[in-house]
Amino acid sequence: MFVKPMLLHKSDQPFDDSDYITELKLDGIRLIYSVDNAGKVHLYSRHNNEITVKFPELHNIDLPPGTVLDGELIVSDKEGKPDFEAIMSRFMSSKDKSRISFVAFDVIQYEGTRVTNLPLLERKEILAELVPNDSSLIAKSLFIEGHGEAYFEAIKAQGLEGIVLKHKDSRYEVGKRSHSWLKVINYQCADVLVVGYRKQPKDFGWLLTDADGRYIGVMELGVPAREKAKVYRAPILKETDDFAYITPIRVRVKYRNITKAGMLRLPSFVEINS
């Protein structure tokens, strides 16, 4: 049974509050793990795509019928850190045999009954009953109470994706983006060059290079209308059917990480540098 997952709002900064728990934000694929009343396993992405056949090693985990868990599917790198490119490669290719882990962080249904109205910490207790012993295949998400600022500093030092802050008494709000759950992303920042843009009516996008002129991706996020206008007014050096190439403009961007191909992952606008 698919249940539309609860989503997170963004917080620009971590905070310390004893009414919240702090968890590591895992860089993987959101997964709804469902065991129907007959004991058959069904795996769903957050967008209700059934992906059960892609991960056969998850079919025989010892969970009782009528269980629905929410969590993240990850592949760890050699340092034990979640590797987003690796999990996407495993997801896309049947030839990829990378070892996966399902890290559960919430319970939606227990013994055939919805538990979404229970406070978060009570659901965590149920999760501990369902997954009493962590393994390389299935584990519970670890959390601490409060200490969001120190936790965030620790994950920054390790180059991890971010943290999640959840109110202890929060109910599981099916299909909603709730302020009871907040994510704080460990963004990286860089000064780059905008060297072109997609022409209308194509979707918005700025072509980015580094200072040496090496292509590093397309930025599609976070650009205010005023800054867009500045780029569109720049002198055009050449054009193709899809792109206009301009006199480079230096901008500051934030991004998740640099991919193995040297691209900025999800670059987002910060400011134009004068």
HUNORPE-V492300 format. One line per field, one symbol per residue. ss: DSSP state (2 for helix, 1 for strand, 0 for the rest). phi: phi as a letter, one per 20 degrees, with the letter a starting at -180 (. if undefined). psi: psi as a letter, one per 40 degrees, with the letter a starting at -180 (. if undefined). A space follows every 50 residues. Layout:
# HUNORPE-V492300
ss = ???
phi = ???
psi = ???
This chain:
# HUNORPE-V492300
ss = 00000011110000000001111110001111111000001111000001 02220222000000001111111101000001022222222200000000 11111111110011000002222222222200000001110011100222 22222222000111111000000000111111111001111111111100 00000111100000111110100022222222000111100011111111 111110010000010001111100
phi = .ecfffddeecfcfbdbfeddccfeeebdfcedcdffeneecdcffdmef cgffcffefdffcfgndcddacecceefenegdffffffffecfefdgfd cddecbddcclndfdfeffgffffffgfffcfcfcfebbeffbcemlfff fffffffemefrccdcfgefeeegmdedffccdceefecbecdedrbfef effgadedcefenefcpdeccmefgffgffffefgeeaccfdcddcfgce cdcdbfaeffenefelfcfdaeee
psi = hhhhihiiiihdiiihheeiihihhhgahhhhhhhieeehhhhiieffhh fdedgdeedfhgiiiehhihahhihiadeeihhdddddddddheehfihi hhhheihdhhfehhedeiidddddddddddgdhiiedhiihiiihafddd dddddddefidaihhhhdehihgheihieehhihhgiiiihihheiihii fiiihhhiiadeehheahheiehiddddddddeihhdiiaddihhihihh ihiiidihideeihhfiihdihh.
